[in-house]
Amino acid sequence: MANALLAAILSFFIPGLGQFYCGSLLRGLLIFIGALIVFAIAIFIPIIGAIIAFVYWIANIVDAFALAQKR
């Protein structure tokens, strides 16, 4: 059984790691790749990219927490 708080903390530091911890390997990998793309966009389009990156990062943490609670 996955610890929801630990999954959220892991995803706080590295997007997708919380999902990986919960056993969703493909989901975690896709979230990590998506984060790389989103953060790269944030470099080239600073204001809008930063907002999108922040929302993506928070959604990743919430998803890891929810996924751990389901398992």
C-alpha positions as a printed NumPy array, in Angstrom:
array([[  0.   ,   0.   ,   0.   ],
       [  1.413,   3.346,  -1.081],
       [  1.768,   6.233,   1.349],
       [ -0.09 ,   9.196,  -0.193],
       [  1.975,  11.861,   1.548],
       [  5.234,  10.237,   0.477],
       [  3.997,   9.992,  -3.124],
       [  3.123,  13.704,  -3.093],
       [  6.52 ,  14.634,  -1.617],
       [  8.348,  12.545,  -4.213],
       [  6.403,  14.256,  -7.006],
       [  7.112,  17.627,  -5.425],
       [ 10.83 ,  17.116,  -6.022],
       [ 10.736,  15.13 ,  -9.28 ],
       [  7.54 ,  15.15 , -11.371],
       [  6.338,  11.603, -12.006],
       [  8.341,  10.01 ,  -9.195],
       [  5.263,   9.737,  -6.957],
       [  3.37 ,   7.907,  -9.699],
       [  6.401,   5.689, -10.22 ],
       [  6.413,   4.949,  -6.47 ],
       [  2.751,   3.935,  -6.689],
       [  3.532,   1.396,  -9.388],
       [  2.333,   3.369, -12.41 ],
       [  5.6  ,   3.25 , -14.307],
       [  4.325,   4.433, -17.689],
       [  2.236,   7.204, -16.13 ],
       [  5.236,   8.398, -14.115],
       [  7.483,   8.344, -17.161],
       [  4.975,  10.286, -19.27 ],
       [  4.536,  12.885, -16.533],
       [  8.313,  13.261, -16.239],
       [  8.723,  13.717, -20.003],
       [  5.799,  16.145, -20.018],
       [  7.464,  18.125, -17.239],
       [ 10.678,  18.371, -19.234],
       [  8.73 ,  19.726, -22.193],
       [  6.694,  22.155, -20.096],
       [  9.748,  23.496, -18.275],
       [ 11.584,  23.885, -21.608],
       [  8.652,  25.947, -22.871],
       [  8.866,  28.035, -19.69 ],
       [ 12.433,  28.957, -20.614],
       [ 11.435,  30.269, -24.047],
       [  8.121,  31.89 , -23.06 ],
       [  8.836,  33.068, -19.505],
       [  5.559,  34.445, -18.132],
       [  3.008,  32.144, -19.756],
       [  5.391,  29.186, -19.591],
       [  5.981,  29.714, -15.886],
       [  2.242,  29.725, -15.203],
       [  1.736,  26.56 , -17.249],
       [  4.728,  24.885, -15.556],
       [  3.414,  25.78 , -12.093],
       [ -0.058,  24.391, -12.855],
       [  1.476,  21.225, -14.344],
       [  3.719,  20.785, -11.289],
       [  0.789,  21.174,  -8.83 ],
       [ -1.409,  18.829, -10.894],
       [  1.389,  16.249, -10.826],
       [  1.571,  16.42 ,  -7.013],
       [ -2.214,  16.158,  -6.621],
       [ -2.316,  13.238,  -9.081],
       [  0.386,  11.357,  -7.164],
       [ -1.468,  11.903,  -3.886],
       [ -4.807,  10.756,  -5.351],
       [ -3.231,   7.758,  -7.066],
       [ -1.624,   6.623,  -3.799],
       [ -4.93 ,   6.954,  -1.964],
       [ -6.65 ,   4.711,  -4.533],
       [ -4.038,   2.007,  -4.034]])
